Amino acid sequence: MWGFYKFMYPRAPKSMMPQEGDVTTLRNCNFCGHSLAEYRGVVENKPTAATDTTLDGDNKSSNDANNNASNELFFCNYEHQADFHAGKKYS
């Protein structure tokens, strides 16, 4: 029985495992909604408008960590990224 499971479910290659410095937190895809580890997907920064600057010309705000998460788009793969920007809907 052990041999059957070893044959049917082999260990993933080391290239598929997280490397040193990879972010392993789960994120939801902005296109399909599935959760995936951040190092396995595509992270894209949203373009920021010129109105995001403060009066003194500084882009830093007190809640910069919260703004980073809201200024990023996350996708499972490049196809979902392209479909999202093309305006398609996930079905």
N, C-alpha and C positions, 0 to 999 in steps of 0.2 A: 504494500500500500504506500509506503514511504517513497519508493521508486516512482510510482505512478504520479504522485504530487510533485516530485522533483522534476519529472519530465514535463508535466502539463503546465506547471507554474514556475519556470526558471527565474532566477534572480535577475533583476534589471542590470544592464551594463553600468559601469561606473560613470560613464559620461552623462547618464540620465539622472544620477544622484546629485544632490546639492553640493557645490564646491565651497571652499573656504570663502566667506564674505558674501555668499548669496543670501538674499532675503527670503525667508521661508514662510512668511505670514500669508494667510489666505486672503485673496481679493476676489471680488465678483466682477465678471466681465460686463462692461458697459453695453454690450450688444446682446448677448444671450442670457446673462445673469448667472451662469455657472461659476462655481468657486474653483479657484486654482491658485497654487502657490505663486508668489510674485516672480520668482526666478524662472518660472516656466512660461510666462506670458509676455506680452508686449506692453510697456508703459510708455505713454505719450503725454507730454505736457500740453495743456490747453494754451492757445495763444492769449497773452494778456493784453488788455486794452491800455491805452495811455492814461485813462482815468483812474487806474489803480494806484498811481503814485500819491504820496501824501503832500502836504503843503510845502515841506522843506525839500522835496525832490527825492526823498528816501523811499525805496520800495519795501523796506522792512516794516512789519507791523508787530504788535505785541502777541498776536496769535498766529505767528508764521507757521507753526507746525500744523495747525488746523487748516490753514490756507493751502498748504502743500498737497494734502490729501484731496481737497476739492478742486485743485488746479491740474490734476492728473486724470487721464483716461487710461483704463486697463482693459486689455483684450486677450482672449485665449490664444489667438493666432493672427497672422497678417490678413487672412481672408475676412475675419470678423472686423478688423480695423478698416479695411477697404469698404466693406458693406455698410458699416456704420457711417462713414463719411459720404457714401453714395446715397444715403437716405433710406436704405432698405430696412425692413422690419423683420425681426426674427420670428419665425413661426414654428 
